[in-house]
Amino acid sequence: MKNIELILDKLKKRKKDFIGNFFIPKAWNYFGFKKYRESIGRYGEINVNPYEFFSQCIDNMLDDVLADNAENALPAAPVNMEDSVIYGLFPRMFTAWNHYNNDICSGTFLKAMCLLPYLKRMGVNVVYLLPIFKYSLNYRKGETGSPYSIKNIYELDENLHDDLLGPMDTSLLESEFKAFVEACHILNIKVMIDFVFRTVARDNDLILEHPEWFYWIKNDTKSSFCAPIIDGIKPQTVVSEKLIKKIYTNKSTCDYLKQFTPPPNEIDEKKWNKLVKKHHETGMNILDLVEEHMGITTAPGFSDVINDSQPPWSDVTYLRFYFDNHEKAAPFIKSDQAPYVLFDVAKLSLFNFKDINRKLWDYTVNVIPYYQENYGIDGARIDMGHALPTELNKEIIRKAKEINPDFLLWSEEFNYSNSKKALDDGFQFMTGSLWFDYKNIEKPGFYKKVLGPLLKSSLPVTGALESPDTPRAAYNYKSPKSLEFMAIINNFMPNVIPMINNGMEIMEIQPMNLGLDNTEEGRFVLPEDDPMYGKLAFFDNYMLHWNNDSWITMPDFLEKSFILRNRFKKIIGNKDNFIYQKNMESNKKLLMLCYKIPNNDDYLVVLGNKSSKESIQVELNKLLYDITQTADSIKIVYMERNFYNHTMSAQSKILLQPKDVIVGIVSTKPH
């Protein structure tokens, strides 16, 4: 705990000297801090001495741990994924706030560390961090630039340093992140990071030493640069070998390939060396220098899907993991063609290349071990892992597992049919598509469409009502009761690992990004007078609506829902216990999830009224007959947002109001 003690010492030394105002959301005062003031016009906020507030928060956290005799607890990654509740945390946004009545201050490792007990209370035991690396402002979208526009993956984002601890210093920033991981570990919370290997910032630091690791285009084409439209292929088509000829013989592809050039060091080595020298002497951005003096730039990224509606990813570019063209494309490529990126080159996992860029592979493979050994992280999600070479993915996983055999690995795989491959590659769980499927819960085909793939999946799936890339759950489901209904149902789905995306617990409606299932209009869901109107956390200075009164009730409800799940986790966690019910496929109102309780004749049953408008009367004996003809009674353990211990006859009738959920244990008559 040496890094936590270092941070705590800095806070305590400064608390007597603080003068002025420092505002924080009331929601952050989960531990009953008394020394605060409230100010007119700052609804939902309190005014504190930050050094005193955060040091007391850390002291309380350590006292609680010591009381539990767990001071040096270091968690092994769970073998059984049913034990996990994931919290997706974007550090720059999570604790961003207007502390000084001036501008929004970035979220920091310090403030996130101090809110860990708040997350723990909701049942969270895995924190998944969106990228925390040094990112670029070159070609940025919005005010701040995207965390996925990574300038150097081996360096931390300086914005995550907290000025309360003193001037920015690299070693201090590293200690701040180490303290965050230490705090997670003493609370038995695992730390996962989202790693991005396929794309990097347009002006990534690697350009200086290895410009040949990038794809380059003529600078005068960058404003119109985009992936070619391929005639005769449907929108959103996944690239495959059978489409290669159609792609490369298309006129738009021929025109597209003409935009590419060799890297700057091959065009004019002397001029390139002069630009590198000028960069070192002046600090000028190397890509700006190349654009100005050599008339070329790195190629913007784009989706690896053919005829995708997404615009180019103007702030990132693809890395060049191979120096050759794959054998299926080679017959269509001119001998003097400059290195290029196209759908097939973007999705390296599907094609056979031979000339490996070994140094880039080694650079990539060693990233996760660096964070394991220096910071003690417990897991990783590999962004766009499906677009990396299969052998590279395996090498990344092998190196991580050599350091920690229980290292958690999350596959960004949406397609359940690919779950077996992800399992064989070494992943423990996958993304899936529940955030999208759940929107259809009131439709008759919901049961089959959702339960069928879940039960067949070789890996557990993240049970997320929203993700950083999708519309918010509170926007989709509108009312607190509908959101609570979905949270309970999600917790009892088979083969699912519950996940909370930061802000869901306070019913945030503004999306963080528009990447999935959204349009440009999706950014304008807040009232026009809201300071965050139209802003996206991935690109702008954004702070969550912590002063929304939902912080008072929704975290309490989520805590209760995970306590309920935890009671039955061994049953829910084994998908073989789930009893699929054919008669549920066409039911328009009722949703029933049923599990056989091992080692006895009882059943765990979840009954939910899917309708948001109409009530439904359930005749238990008729409903339970398909499960067991000997149903005798049902003990209700959860109803009307509360725990129960009430037994009723199987002959009873139950009235479910819109979005009501009941959880019960069905007992059978002795044979």
C-alpha positions as CSV (number, residue, x, y, z in Angstrom):
1,M,0.0,0.0,0.0
2,K,3.0,2.3,-0.3
3,N,1.5,4.3,-3.1
4,I,-1.8,4.9,-1.3
5,E,0.3,6.0,1.7
6,L,2.2,8.4,-0.5
7,I,-1.0,9.9,-1.8
8,L,-2.5,10.1,1.6
9,D,0.6,11.8,3.1
10,K,0.5,14.5,0.3
11,L,-3.2,15.2,1.0
12,K,-2.8,15.5,4.7
13,K,0.2,17.8,4.5
14,R,-1.8,20.2,2.3
15,K,-5.2,20.3,4.0
16,K,-4.4,23.0,6.6
17,D,-3.3,25.4,3.8
18,F,-6.4,25.2,1.7
19,I,-8.4,28.4,1.2
20,G,-11.4,28.9,-1.0
21,N,-14.2,26.8,-2.5
22,F,-14.1,23.2,-3.8
23,F,-17.5,21.9,-4.9
24,I,-18.2,18.2,-5.3
25,P,-21.5,16.3,-5.9
26,K,-23.4,15.2,-2.8
27,A,-23.4,11.7,-4.3
28,W,-19.7,11.4,-3.6
29,N,-20.3,11.8,0.1
30,Y,-21.3,8.2,0.5
31,F,-19.4,7.8,3.8
32,G,-21.0,10.7,5.8
33,F,-18.4,13.4,5.7
34,K,-19.6,16.2,8.1
35,K,-17.4,19.2,7.4
36,Y,-19.1,20.7,4.4
37,R,-21.2,23.7,3.4
38,E,-24.0,24.1,0.9
39,S,-24.3,27.0,-1.5
40,I,-27.3,28.7,-3.1
41,G,-27.4,27.9,-6.8
42,R,-25.3,24.7,-6.5
43,Y,-28.1,22.2,-6.1
44,G,-26.9,18.7,-5.4
45,E,-23.4,19.8,-4.5
46,I,-21.4,20.4,-1.3
47,N,-18.4,22.7,-0.6
48,V,-15.5,21.0,1.0
49,N,-11.8,21.2,1.8
50,P,-10.8,18.6,-0.8
51,Y,-7.6,17.6,1.0
52,E,-9.7,16.8,4.1
53,F,-12.5,15.1,2.2
54,F,-10.3,12.8,0.1
55,S,-7.9,11.9,2.9
56,Q,-10.8,11.0,5.2
57,C,-12.3,9.0,2.3
58,I,-9.1,7.0,2.0
59,D,-8.7,6.7,5.8
60,N,-12.2,5.2,6.1
61,M,-11.5,2.8,3.2
62,L,-8.4,1.6,4.9
63,D,-10.0,1.3,8.3
64,D,-12.8,-0.8,6.8
65,V,-10.3,-3.1,5.2
66,L,-8.2,-3.5,8.4
67,A,-11.4,-4.2,10.3
68,D,-12.0,-7.1,7.9
69,N,-8.4,-8.4,8.3
70,A,-7.8,-8.0,4.6
71,E,-5.1,-5.3,4.5
72,N,-2.9,-7.1,2.0
73,A,-5.6,-8.9,0.0
74,L,-4.6,-9.3,-3.7
75,P,-7.4,-10.8,-5.7
76,A,-6.9,-13.6,-8.1
77,A,-9.1,-13.3,-11.2
78,P,-12.3,-15.2,-10.6
79,V,-12.4,-18.7,-12.2
80,N,-16.2,-18.7,-12.1
81,M,-17.5,-15.6,-13.9
82,E,-20.8,-15.8,-12.1
83,D,-19.0,-14.1,-9.2
84,S,-18.3,-10.9,-11.3
85,V,-20.1,-7.6,-11.6
86,I,-18.3,-5.2,-14.0
87,Y,-18.2,-1.5,-13.8
88,G,-17.1,0.2,-17.0
89,L,-15.3,3.4,-16.0
90,F,-14.0,6.2,-18.3
91,P,-11.6,7.9,-15.8
92,R,-11.5,11.3,-17.6
93,M,-15.3,11.6,-17.4
94,F,-16.2,9.5,-14.3
95,T,-15.2,12.2,-11.7
96,A,-15.0,15.3,-13.9
97,W,-16.6,18.2,-12.2
98,N,-16.7,22.0,-12.0
99,H,-14.9,22.2,-8.6
100,Y,-14.0,25.8,-8.6
101,N,-17.0,27.5,-10.3
102,N,-14.8,28.0,-13.3
103,D,-14.2,25.2,-15.8
104,I,-14.7,21.5,-15.8
105,C,-11.8,19.7,-14.1
106,S,-10.9,16.3,-15.6
107,G,-11.6,13.1,-13.7
108,T,-8.5,11.7,-12.1
109,F,-7.1,8.5,-10.6
110,L,-7.3,10.1,-7.1
111,K,-11.0,10.9,-7.3
112,A,-11.8,7.6,-8.9
113,M,-10.0,5.8,-6.2
114,C,-12.0,7.6,-3.6
115,L,-15.3,6.5,-5.2
116,L,-14.3,2.8,-5.2
117,P,-16.3,2.0,-2.0
118,Y,-19.3,3.6,-3.7
119,L,-18.9,1.1,-6.5
120,K,-18.2,-1.8,-4.1
121,R,-21.4,-1.1,-2.4
122,M,-23.3,-1.8,-5.6
123,G,-21.6,-5.3,-5.9
124,V,-18.9,-4.3,-8.3
125,N,-15.8,-6.5,-8.2
126,V,-14.3,-5.8,-11.6
127,V,-13.5,-2.3,-12.8
128,Y,-13.0,-2.0,-16.5
129,L,-11.1,1.2,-17.5
130,L,-11.4,2.7,-20.9
131,P,-8.0,3.7,-22.3
132,I,-5.8,5.6,-19.8
133,F,-2.9,6.2,-22.2
134,K,-1.3,9.3,-23.6
135,Y,-3.6,10.4,-26.4
136,S,-3.3,12.9,-29.3
137,L,-5.0,16.2,-29.9
138,N,-4.0,16.1,-33.6
139,Y,-7.1,15.8,-35.8
140,R,-9.2,15.7,-32.6
141,K,-13.0,15.5,-32.8
142,G,-14.4,17.9,-30.3
143,E,-12.7,19.7,-27.3
144,T,-10.5,17.1,-25.9
145,G,-9.7,14.3,-28.3
146,S,-10.5,10.7,-28.1
147,P,-8.9,8.3,-25.6
148,Y,-8.7,5.8,-28.4
149,S,-6.5,8.2,-30.4
150,I,-3.4,6.8,-28.6
151,K,-0.2,8.7,-29.0
152,N,1.9,6.4,-26.8
153,I,0.4,3.3,-25.2
154,Y,3.4,2.9,-22.8
155,E,2.6,6.3,-21.2
156,L,-0.3,7.4,-19.0
157,D,-2.7,10.2,-19.8
158,E,-1.4,13.3,-18.0
159,N,-5.0,14.6,-17.6
160,L,-5.5,11.8,-15.0
161,H,-3.0,13.4,-12.7
162,D,-4.7,15.4,-9.9
163,D,-3.4,18.9,-9.2
164,L,-4.3,18.6,-5.6
165,L,-1.2,16.4,-5.2
166,G,1.2,19.0,-6.7
167,P,2.6,19.8,-10.2
168,M,2.4,17.1,-12.9
169,D,5.3,14.7,-12.7
170,T,5.5,11.4,-14.6
171,S,6.6,9.4,-11.5
172,L,3.8,11.0,-9.4
173,L,1.2,10.2,-12.1
174,E,2.5,6.6,-12.1
175,S,2.1,6.5,-8.3
176,E,-1.4,7.8,-8.6
177,F,-2.4,4.9,-10.9
178,K,-0.6,2.4,-8.8
179,A,-2.5,3.7,-5.8
180,F,-5.7,3.3,-7.6
181,V,-4.9,-0.4,-8.4
182,E,-3.8,-0.9,-4.8
183,A,-7.1,0.5,-3.5
184,C,-9.0,-1.8,-5.9
185,H,-7.1,-4.8,-4.6
186,I,-7.6,-4.1,-1.0
187,L,-11.3,-4.0,-1.7
188,N,-11.0,-7.2,-3.7
189,I,-11.8,-5.4,-7.0
190,K,-10.0,-6.5,-10.2
191,V,-8.7,-4.0,-12.6
192,M,-9.1,-4.4,-16.4
193,I,-7.9,-2.0,-19.1
194,D,-9.1,-1.5,-22.6
195,F,-6.1,-2.0,-24.8
196,V,-6.1,-0.7,-28.4
197,F,-3.5,-2.3,-30.8
198,R,-5.0,-2.2,-34.3
199,T,-5.2,1.6,-34.6
200,V,-3.3,4.5,-33.1
201,A,-3.3,8.3,-33.3
202,R,-2.5,9.8,-36.7
203,D,0.7,11.3,-35.1
204,N,1.6,8.4,-32.9
205,D,5.1,8.6,-31.4
206,L,6.2,5.5,-33.3
207,I,6.3,7.6,-36.5
208,L,9.6,9.1,-35.4
209,E,11.5,5.8,-35.3
210,H,9.3,3.7,-37.7
211,P,7.4,5.7,-40.3
212,E,7.3,2.5,-42.4
213,W,4.9,1.0,-39.8
214,F,2.2,3.4,-41.1
215,Y,0.1,3.8,-44.2
216,W,0.6,7.2,-46.0
217,I,-1.5,9.2,-48.4
218,K,-1.1,12.4,-50.4
219,N,-1.9,15.3,-48.1
220,D,-4.2,17.0,-50.7
221,T,-6.6,13.9,-50.6
222,K,-7.0,13.8,-46.8
223,S,-10.2,15.9,-46.7
224,S,-12.0,13.6,-49.1
225,F,-10.4,10.3,-48.0
226,C,-12.8,7.5,-47.3
227,A,-13.1,3.8,-47.9
228,P,-14.3,3.0,-51.5
229,I,-17.9,2.1,-52.2
230,I,-18.0,-1.3,-53.8
231,D,-20.8,-1.8,-56.3
232,G,-22.9,-4.9,-56.0
233,I,-22.2,-5.5,-52.3
234,K,-24.8,-4.8,-49.6
235,P,-24.1,-2.2,-46.9
236,Q,-22.5,-3.5,-43.7
237,T,-21.1,-6.6,-45.4
238,V,-18.2,-8.4,-43.6
239,V,-15.2,-8.8,-45.9
240,S,-14.4,-12.4,-47.0
241,E,-12.2,-14.2,-49.5
242,K,-15.0,-14.7,-52.0
243,L,-15.4,-10.9,-52.2
244,I,-11.7,-10.0,-52.9
245,K,-12.0,-10.1,-56.7
246,K,-15.1,-7.9,-56.7
247,I,-13.4,-5.4,-54.3
248,Y,-10.1,-5.1,-56.3
249,T,-11.6,-5.0,-59.7
250,N,-14.0,-2.2,-58.8
251,K,-13.1,1.2,-60.3
252,S,-13.5,3.0,-57.0
253,T,-10.9,0.8,-55.5
254,C,-8.4,1.6,-58.3
255,D,-8.9,5.3,-57.7
256,Y,-8.7,4.8,-53.9
257,L,-5.3,3.0,-54.2
258,K,-3.8,5.8,-56.1
259,Q,-4.0,8.1,-53.0
260,F,-1.3,6.1,-51.2
261,T,2.4,6.9,-51.2
262,P,5.5,5.3,-49.7
263,P,6.5,6.4,-46.2
264,P,8.5,9.7,-45.9
265,N,11.8,8.1,-45.2
266,E,11.6,6.2,-48.5
267,I,10.5,9.2,-50.5
268,D,13.4,11.4,-49.4
269,E,15.6,10.1,-46.6
270,K,17.6,13.3,-46.2
271,K,14.5,15.5,-45.9
272,W,13.0,13.1,-43.5
273,N,16.1,13.1,-41.2
274,K,16.0,16.9,-41.3
275,L,12.4,16.9,-40.1
276,V,13.1,14.5,-37.3
277,K,16.0,16.7,-36.2
278,K,13.8,19.8,-36.3
279,H,11.2,17.9,-34.2
280,H,13.8,17.1,-31.5
281,E,15.1,20.7,-31.5
282,T,11.8,22.5,-31.5
283,G,9.2,20.1,-30.2
284,M,7.1,20.7,-33.3
285,N,4.7,17.8,-34.2
286,I,6.4,15.4,-36.6
287,L,3.2,14.8,-38.6
288,D,2.6,18.5,-39.0
289,L,6.2,18.9,-40.3
290,V,5.8,16.0,-42.8
291,E,2.5,17.4,-44.0
292,E,4.0,20.8,-44.5
293,H,7.3,19.9,-46.1
294,M,6.6,16.5,-47.8
295,G,2.9,16.8,-48.7
296,I,1.9,13.5,-47.3
297,T,0.0,12.3,-44.1
298,T,-1.1,9.1,-42.4
299,A,-4.3,7.6,-43.7
300,P,-7.4,8.1,-41.6
301,G,-8.9,4.9,-40.3
302,F,-12.3,3.4,-41.3
303,S,-14.5,0.4,-40.5
304,D,-13.3,-3.0,-41.7
305,V,-16.9,-3.6,-42.9
306,I,-17.7,-3.0,-46.6
307,N,-19.9,-0.1,-47.5
308,D,-20.3,0.9,-43.9
309,S,-22.3,4.1,-43.2
310,Q,-19.7,5.3,-40.6
311,P,-17.6,8.2,-41.7
312,P,-13.8,7.8,-41.7
313,W,-12.1,7.8,-38.3
314,S,-10.2,10.9,-38.9
315,D,-8.2,10.9,-35.6
316,V,-6.7,7.4,-35.9
317,T,-4.8,5.4,-38.4
318,Y,-4.0,1.7,-38.9
319,L,-0.7,0.2,-38.0
320,R,1.2,-2.0,-40.6
321,F,1.6,-5.4,-39.1
322,Y,2.8,-7.0,-42.3
323,F,5.0,-5.7,-45.1
324,D,3.5,-7.8,-47.9
325,N,0.1,-8.2,-49.6
326,H,-2.0,-11.3,-48.8
327,E,-2.0,-14.0,-51.4
328,K,-5.7,-13.4,-52.4
329,A,-5.2,-9.7,-53.2
330,A,-1.7,-10.0,-54.7
331,P,-2.9,-10.9,-58.3
332,F,-4.8,-7.6,-58.4
333,I,-2.0,-5.3,-57.1
334,K,0.4,-3.4,-59.3
335,S,4.1,-3.9,-58.7
336,D,4.6,-0.2,-57.8
337,Q,1.6,0.0,-55.5
338,A,2.5,1.9,-52.3
339,P,1.6,0.2,-49.0
340,Y,-2.2,0.6,-48.5
341,V,-5.0,-0.3,-46.1
342,L,-8.4,-1.6,-47.3
343,F,-11.1,-3.7,-45.7
344,D,-9.1,-6.9,-46.0
345,V,-5.9,-5.3,-44.8
346,A,-7.8,-3.8,-41.8
347,K,-9.1,-7.3,-40.8
348,L,-5.9,-9.2,-40.7
349,S,-7.4,-12.2,-39.0
350,L,-9.1,-13.4,-42.2
351,F,-6.1,-13.5,-44.7
352,N,-2.8,-15.1,-45.1
353,F,0.1,-12.7,-45.0
354,K,3.7,-13.8,-44.7
355,D,6.1,-10.9,-44.1
356,I,5.6,-10.2,-40.4
357,N,6.6,-6.8,-39.0
358,R,8.3,-8.6,-36.2
359,K,9.4,-5.5,-34.3
360,L,5.9,-4.1,-34.2
361,W,4.6,-7.5,-33.1
362,D,7.1,-7.5,-30.2
363,Y,6.2,-3.9,-29.3
364,T,2.5,-4.9,-29.2
365,V,3.0,-8.2,-27.4
366,N,4.9,-6.5,-24.5
367,V,2.3,-3.8,-23.7
368,I,0.0,-5.9,-21.4
369,P,3.0,-7.5,-19.5
370,Y,4.3,-3.9,-19.0
371,Y,1.1,-3.0,-17.2
372,Q,0.9,-6.2,-15.3
373,E,4.5,-5.9,-14.0
374,N,4.5,-2.2,-13.3
375,Y,0.9,-1.6,-12.1
376,G,-0.5,-5.1,-11.2
377,I,-3.5,-5.0,-13.4
378,D,-5.7,-8.1,-13.5
379,G,-7.3,-8.2,-17.0
380,A,-7.7,-6.7,-20.4
381,R,-10.2,-6.1,-23.2
382,I,-8.5,-6.0,-26.6
383,D,-10.3,-3.4,-28.7
384,M,-10.8,-4.6,-32.3
385,G,-9.1,-7.9,-31.4
386,H,-11.1,-9.5,-34.2
387,A,-9.1,-7.4,-36.7
388,L,-5.7,-8.5,-35.4
389,P,-3.8,-11.5,-36.8
390,T,-4.9,-14.7,-35.0
391,E,-1.3,-15.6,-34.1
392,L,-0.7,-12.2,-32.7
393,N,-3.8,-12.4,-30.5
394,K,-2.5,-15.8,-29.2
395,E,0.9,-14.4,-28.5
396,I,-0.6,-11.4,-26.6
397,I,-2.7,-13.8,-24.5
398,R,0.2,-16.3,-24.0
399,K,2.5,-13.6,-22.6
400,A,-0.2,-12.2,-20.3
401,K,-1.1,-15.7,-19.0
402,E,2.6,-16.5,-18.4
403,I,2.7,-13.7,-15.8
404,N,-0.8,-14.4,-14.3
405,P,-2.5,-17.7,-15.4
406,D,-5.8,-16.2,-14.1
407,F,-5.5,-13.0,-16.1
408,L,-8.9,-11.9,-17.2
409,L,-9.4,-11.5,-21.0
410,W,-12.5,-10.0,-22.5
411,S,-13.1,-10.6,-26.2
412,E,-14.7,-7.7,-28.2
413,E,-16.8,-10.3,-30.1
414,F,-20.4,-9.5,-30.9
415,N,-21.2,-12.6,-32.8
416,Y,-22.2,-15.6,-30.6
417,S,-21.2,-18.1,-33.3
418,N,-17.6,-17.0,-32.9
419,S,-17.6,-17.7,-29.1
420,K,-15.9,-21.1,-29.5
421,K,-13.0,-19.6,-31.3
422,A,-12.7,-16.8,-28.6
423,L,-12.7,-19.5,-25.9
424,D,-10.0,-21.5,-27.7
425,D,-8.0,-18.3,-28.0
426,G,-8.0,-17.9,-24.2
427,F,-10.8,-15.4,-23.5
428,Q,-13.0,-15.9,-20.5
429,F,-16.0,-13.8,-21.7
430,M,-17.2,-11.8,-24.7
431,T,-19.2,-8.6,-25.5
432,G,-22.3,-10.1,-27.3
433,S,-25.2,-7.9,-28.2
434,L,-27.6,-7.8,-25.3
435,W,-27.5,-4.0,-25.1
436,F,-29.3,-4.1,-28.6
437,D,-31.4,-7.2,-28.0
438,Y,-32.9,-6.0,-24.8
439,K,-34.7,-3.1,-26.6
440,N,-37.0,-5.7,-28.1
441,I,-38.1,-7.1,-24.7
442,E,-41.8,-6.3,-25.3
443,K,-41.9,-8.1,-28.6
444,P,-43.1,-11.7,-28.8
445,G,-39.9,-13.1,-30.4
446,F,-37.7,-11.7,-27.6
447,Y,-37.4,-14.9,-25.6
448,K,-36.1,-17.1,-28.4
449,K,-33.9,-14.4,-30.0
450,V,-32.1,-13.7,-26.7
451,L,-32.1,-17.0,-24.8
452,G,-31.2,-19.2,-27.8
453,P,-27.8,-17.6,-28.6
454,L,-27.0,-17.1,-24.9
455,L,-27.5,-20.8,-24.1
456,K,-25.4,-21.8,-27.2
457,S,-22.6,-19.4,-26.5
458,S,-19.3,-21.1,-25.4
459,L,-18.4,-18.0,-23.4
460,P,-20.4,-15.9,-20.9
461,V,-21.6,-12.6,-22.3
462,T,-21.5,-9.1,-20.8
463,G,-25.0,-8.3,-19.5
464,A,-24.9,-4.6,-20.3
465,L,-28.1,-2.5,-20.8
466,E,-25.8,0.1,-22.4
467,S,-22.1,0.4,-23.4
468,P,-19.8,3.4,-23.9
469,D,-20.7,3.3,-27.6
470,T,-24.5,2.9,-27.4
471,P,-27.5,5.0,-26.4
472,R,-28.0,5.1,-22.7
473,A,-30.3,2.7,-20.9
474,A,-32.2,5.5,-19.1
475,Y,-32.9,7.0,-22.5
476,N,-34.1,3.8,-24.0
477,Y,-36.2,2.7,-21.1
478,K,-37.4,6.2,-20.0
479,S,-38.8,5.4,-16.5
480,P,-36.9,4.3,-13.4
481,K,-39.3,1.3,-13.0
482,S,-38.5,0.1,-16.6
483,L,-34.8,0.4,-15.9
484,E,-35.1,-1.4,-12.7
485,F,-37.1,-4.2,-14.4
486,M,-34.3,-4.6,-17.0
487,A,-31.6,-4.6,-14.3
488,I,-33.3,-7.5,-12.5
489,I,-34.0,-9.5,-15.7
490,N,-30.4,-9.0,-16.8
491,N,-29.1,-10.3,-13.5
492,F,-31.0,-13.6,-13.9
493,M,-30.2,-14.2,-17.6
494,P,-28.2,-17.4,-18.1
495,N,-24.6,-17.2,-19.2
496,V,-24.4,-13.4,-18.4
497,I,-22.0,-11.3,-16.5
498,P,-23.7,-8.1,-15.3
499,M,-22.1,-4.8,-16.3
500,I,-22.8,-1.2,-15.3
501,N,-21.6,1.5,-17.6
502,N,-20.5,4.6,-15.7
503,G,-23.5,6.9,-15.3
504,M,-26.1,4.2,-15.7
505,E,-26.5,4.1,-11.9
506,I,-27.6,7.8,-11.9
507,M,-29.8,7.4,-15.0
508,E,-27.5,9.5,-17.4
509,I,-29.2,9.8,-20.8
510,Q,-26.5,11.5,-22.8
511,P,-24.4,8.9,-24.8
512,M,-20.6,8.9,-24.5
513,N,-20.2,8.1,-28.2
514,L,-22.3,7.4,-31.2
515,G,-20.5,4.3,-32.4
516,L,-23.3,1.7,-32.2
517,D,-27.0,1.8,-32.9
518,N,-27.1,5.6,-32.9
519,T,-27.1,8.6,-35.3
520,E,-25.8,12.1,-35.2
521,E,-29.2,13.2,-33.7
522,G,-28.5,10.9,-30.8
523,R,-26.1,13.5,-29.3
524,F,-29.0,16.0,-28.8
525,V,-31.1,14.2,-26.1
526,L,-30.5,16.7,-23.3
527,P,-32.4,20.0,-22.8
528,E,-30.9,22.7,-24.9
529,D,-30.0,24.8,-21.8
530,D,-28.1,21.9,-20.3
531,P,-24.3,22.7,-20.3
532,M,-23.6,19.2,-21.6
533,Y,-26.1,19.5,-24.5
534,G,-24.6,18.0,-27.7
535,K,-21.4,16.9,-26.0
536,L,-19.9,13.4,-26.2
537,A,-17.5,12.3,-23.4
538,F,-15.3,10.5,-26.0
539,F,-14.4,13.9,-27.5
540,D,-15.5,16.7,-25.2
541,N,-15.1,18.0,-21.7
542,Y,-18.1,16.2,-20.2
543,M,-19.3,15.7,-16.6
544,L,-22.0,13.3,-15.5
545,H,-25.2,14.6,-14.0
546,W,-24.3,13.7,-10.5
547,N,-26.8,16.3,-9.2
548,N,-29.6,14.3,-10.8
549,D,-31.7,13.0,-7.9
550,S,-31.5,9.5,-9.3
551,W,-28.2,9.1,-7.3
552,I,-30.3,8.8,-4.2
553,T,-32.3,5.8,-5.2
554,M,-30.8,3.9,-8.2
555,P,-27.5,2.8,-6.6
556,D,-29.5,1.5,-3.6
557,F,-31.7,-0.5,-6.0
558,L,-28.6,-1.9,-7.9
559,E,-27.1,-2.9,-4.6
560,K,-30.3,-4.8,-3.7
561,S,-30.4,-6.4,-7.2
562,F,-26.9,-7.7,-7.0
563,I,-27.5,-9.0,-3.4
564,L,-30.4,-10.9,-4.9
565,R,-28.3,-12.3,-7.8
566,N,-25.5,-13.2,-5.4
567,R,-27.9,-15.4,-3.4
568,F,-28.5,-17.5,-6.4
569,K,-25.3,-17.1,-8.4
570,K,-24.3,-20.7,-8.2
571,I,-27.6,-21.7,-9.8
572,I,-27.6,-18.9,-12.4
573,G,-23.9,-19.2,-13.1
574,N,-24.3,-22.7,-14.6
575,K,-26.3,-22.4,-17.8
576,D,-27.1,-26.1,-17.8
577,N,-29.5,-25.4,-14.9
578,F,-31.6,-23.2,-17.1
579,I,-34.9,-24.7,-18.4
580,Y,-35.8,-23.3,-21.8
581,Q,-39.6,-23.0,-22.2
582,K,-41.0,-23.2,-25.6
583,N,-44.3,-21.6,-24.6
584,M,-42.5,-18.4,-23.7
585,E,-41.5,-17.7,-27.3
586,S,-44.9,-16.3,-28.3
587,N,-45.9,-14.7,-24.9
588,K,-46.5,-11.0,-25.5
589,K,-46.6,-9.9,-21.8
590,L,-45.0,-12.5,-19.6
591,L,-41.3,-13.3,-19.3
592,M,-40.4,-16.4,-17.2
593,L,-36.9,-17.5,-16.5
594,C,-36.6,-20.8,-14.8
595,Y,-33.7,-22.8,-13.3
596,K,-33.5,-26.3,-11.8
597,I,-31.9,-26.0,-8.4
598,P,-29.3,-28.8,-8.2
599,N,-29.5,-31.6,-5.6
600,N,-33.2,-31.2,-4.8
601,D,-36.6,-31.0,-6.6
602,D,-37.0,-27.2,-6.3
603,Y,-36.9,-24.5,-9.0
604,L,-35.8,-20.9,-9.1
605,V,-38.4,-18.9,-11.1
606,V,-38.3,-15.2,-12.2
607,L,-41.7,-13.8,-13.5
608,G,-41.8,-10.4,-15.2
609,N,-44.5,-8.4,-16.9
610,K,-42.8,-7.1,-20.0
611,S,-45.6,-4.7,-20.8
612,S,-45.1,-1.0,-19.9
613,K,-48.9,-0.4,-20.0
614,E,-51.0,-3.4,-19.2
615,S,-51.2,-5.6,-16.1
616,I,-51.3,-9.4,-16.3
617,Q,-52.7,-12.1,-14.0
618,V,-50.6,-15.2,-13.6
619,E,-52.2,-18.5,-12.7
620,L,-49.3,-20.3,-11.1
621,N,-50.4,-23.9,-11.4
622,K,-51.0,-23.5,-15.2
623,L,-47.7,-21.7,-15.7
624,L,-45.7,-24.2,-13.6
625,Y,-47.3,-27.3,-15.1
626,D,-44.9,-27.3,-18.0
627,I,-41.9,-27.3,-15.6
628,T,-43.2,-29.7,-13.0
629,Q,-46.6,-31.3,-12.7
630,T,-46.0,-31.6,-9.0
631,A,-45.7,-27.9,-8.0
632,D,-46.9,-27.5,-4.5
633,S,-46.0,-23.9,-3.4
634,I,-43.8,-20.9,-4.3
635,K,-41.8,-19.0,-1.8
636,I,-41.6,-15.3,-2.9
637,V,-38.1,-13.9,-2.1
638,Y,-38.4,-10.7,-4.1
639,M,-41.4,-8.6,-5.1
640,E,-42.2,-4.9,-5.4
641,R,-38.5,-3.8,-5.1
642,N,-38.2,-5.5,-1.7
643,F,-37.0,-8.8,-0.3
644,Y,-39.7,-11.2,0.9
645,N,-40.1,-14.4,2.7
646,H,-43.7,-15.3,1.8
647,T,-45.0,-18.7,0.7
648,M,-48.2,-19.2,-1.3
649,S,-49.9,-22.2,-2.8
650,A,-49.2,-23.1,-6.4
651,Q,-52.9,-22.8,-6.9
652,S,-52.7,-19.0,-6.3
653,K,-53.1,-16.2,-8.8
654,I,-50.6,-13.3,-8.9
655,L,-51.4,-9.9,-10.5
656,L,-48.3,-8.4,-12.1
657,Q,-48.5,-4.6,-12.7
658,P,-46.6,-3.2,-15.7
659,K,-42.8,-3.9,-15.3
660,D,-43.3,-5.9,-12.1
661,V,-40.8,-8.7,-11.3
662,I,-41.2,-11.5,-8.9
663,V,-38.5,-14.0,-7.9
664,G,-39.5,-17.2,-6.1
665,I,-38.5,-20.8,-5.3
666,V,-41.0,-23.4,-6.4
667,S,-41.3,-26.5,-4.2
668,T,-42.8,-29.7,-5.4
669,K,-45.0,-32.4,-3.8
670,P,-43.2,-35.5,-2.7
671,H,-43.5,-38.3,-5.3
